[in-house]
Amino acid sequence: VNLTWHNNFTPRGQTTPAFPGAVVADKSFNGVTEWALGVTPWFEAGLYLPLYSYDQHSGWGIDGFKLRALFAVPKAAERRFFYGANFEFSVNANRWEGTRFSSEVRPIIGWHLNPVDIIINPIVDTAYDGFKNLEFVPAARVAYNFSPEFALAVEEYDDFGPLHAFLPGAQQVHQIYAVVDRTWRKWDIEPGIGVGLTNASDRLTLKLILSRDLNKN
């Protein structure tokens, strides 16, 4: 059993909403607690609740919740090559997404090349509005492990737009993060800072992730 608390603050972000009534990214705060249960060595069930945010226009609000199912090769941390897939189903508030329901399919491909880790996620999002509207939103991570308790990493998060016709380069989202991973006592702590590479990206984002296994003394 694990609890992970995700937090993002955007000091310099997009100043116009993605759709009427949406949370405005600039100077917004977003957070969610993620509850996870290891069911088998290859299956983990998760729940994102509550998902909440604050912006200067609409204040605090609940943004919905997510159900998650992660399938991964057993003992992935001990393998040189590992793989899996994560599936998410979201129920969204009007302020968070333009559609009530959406989903993410996140393939996971990775290599432990001691001391370097490489992870690639060719993610696809859907709002259940047709196959042609599937969005390609990949992510990638390269980390250098100085010890089992300390690592530095570079992460990239992108949104190319619909699979059938990518958006023009200036309208795509591309963000690069510098991240520190530190295990301290019973906690895994991950602060990071991200910069946007295009006009459609938030210019500066800060993140902090706190994680703890609840069934360990």
Secondary structure, DSSP 8 states (H G I E B T S, - for coil): -EEEEEEEEEEE--SS-SSTT----TTEEEEEEEEEEEEETTEEEEEEEEEEEEETTTEEEEEEEEEEEEEE-TTGGG-SEEEEEEEEEEEE-TTT-SSSEEEEEEEEEEEEETTEEEEEE--EEE-SS-GGG-EE--EEEEEEEEETTEEEEEEEEEE-EETTS---GGGSEEEEEEEEEEEETTEEEEEEEEEESSTTS-SEEEEEEEEEETT--
